Amino acid sequence: MSSPLIWPFNRFRQSSESLLDRYNDDSIMTTEMRRLARNLRYAHYTHQGQDATNHVSDVKAVLFTSAQAHEGKSFITSLLGITIAKDNPGQKILLIDSDLRRSKLHEFFVQSLTPGLSEVLQDTSSLNEAIQHTDLPNLFLLPGGNADAISPERLLAASRTHELLRACCDFFDMILIDAPPIIPVDDVSILAPYTDGVVMVVMAKHTVRGEVERAIELVHASQAELLGIVINKVKQIRHRYGHYSSKERTVA
């Protein structure tokens, strides 16, 4: 897409339960995730002239980041992964936690932190050993692992990272990568060129405009494509149709 799109939704409170246990197929958030998934699917859509053929290049590996911490990128990554997996049971979806300093994805699915990406990049665990099954048969998780012993930037900058992502792309149909915020650390600029593009998460009434502009500049500087912007913690708007669901239909 030539310019970022904006998908609003409300922030979700964390709990000790798995996000899968609280997932609601008919919620407004899930509807927005379906819209996001559809837009990402056609993010590389191009039209070359009136008589030319339209081309669609599938987006397979997407990196999620934010300008600063605590903007909801990990939740978005998790919820989108669940939505895509549920709506496409024949596809294998992988969530990768590359925020090695503050790994969160395993908490949303009540899974173990280790072994994870850190151990795979340090060759102390194989990729097969580190990838975890979730309660959805086609949704998988590669947690962050324990990176305390080495700099995350050094780990991610190794050639092993590219090899790992390439191997994942060969096996999985869609890969969603939860990355650190782009302004405080340089991890995104290392990872982004290996993906099909970046989605920026911005918290409404929290992230200042200058930070968003700086974050967008850094995405472009990494030679990555900005696929879109998600606005988090937007006040819910009640549509005039209310809760519109086929389950509430009555027959006269």
Secondary structure as GFF3:
##gff-version 3
##sequence-region A 1 252
A	DSSP	beta_strand	6	9	.	.	.	ID=ss1
A	DSSP	three_ten_helix	19	22	.	.	.	ID=ss2
A	DSSP	alpha_helix	28	41	.	.	.	ID=ss3
A	DSSP	beta_strand	61	66	.	.	.	ID=ss4
A	DSSP	alpha_helix	73	87	.	.	.	ID=ss5
A	DSSP	beta_strand	93	97	.	.	.	ID=ss6
A	DSSP	alpha_helix	105	108	.	.	.	ID=ss7
A	DSSP	alpha_helix	117	121	.	.	.	ID=ss8
A	DSSP	alpha_helix	127	130	.	.	.	ID=ss9
A	DSSP	beta_strand	132	133	.	.	.	ID=ss10
A	DSSP	beta_strand	139	142	.	.	.	ID=ss11
A	DSSP	alpha_helix	152	157	.	.	.	ID=ss12
A	DSSP	alpha_helix	159	171	.	.	.	ID=ss13
A	DSSP	beta_strand	174	178	.	.	.	ID=ss14
A	DSSP	alpha_helix	187	191	.	.	.	ID=ss15
A	DSSP	three_ten_helix	192	194	.	.	.	ID=ss16
A	DSSP	beta_strand	197	203	.	.	.	ID=ss17
A	DSSP	alpha_helix	209	221	.	.	.	ID=ss18
A	DSSP	beta_strand	226	232	.	.	.	ID=ss19
A	DSSP	three_ten_helix	246	248	.	.	.	ID=ss20
###
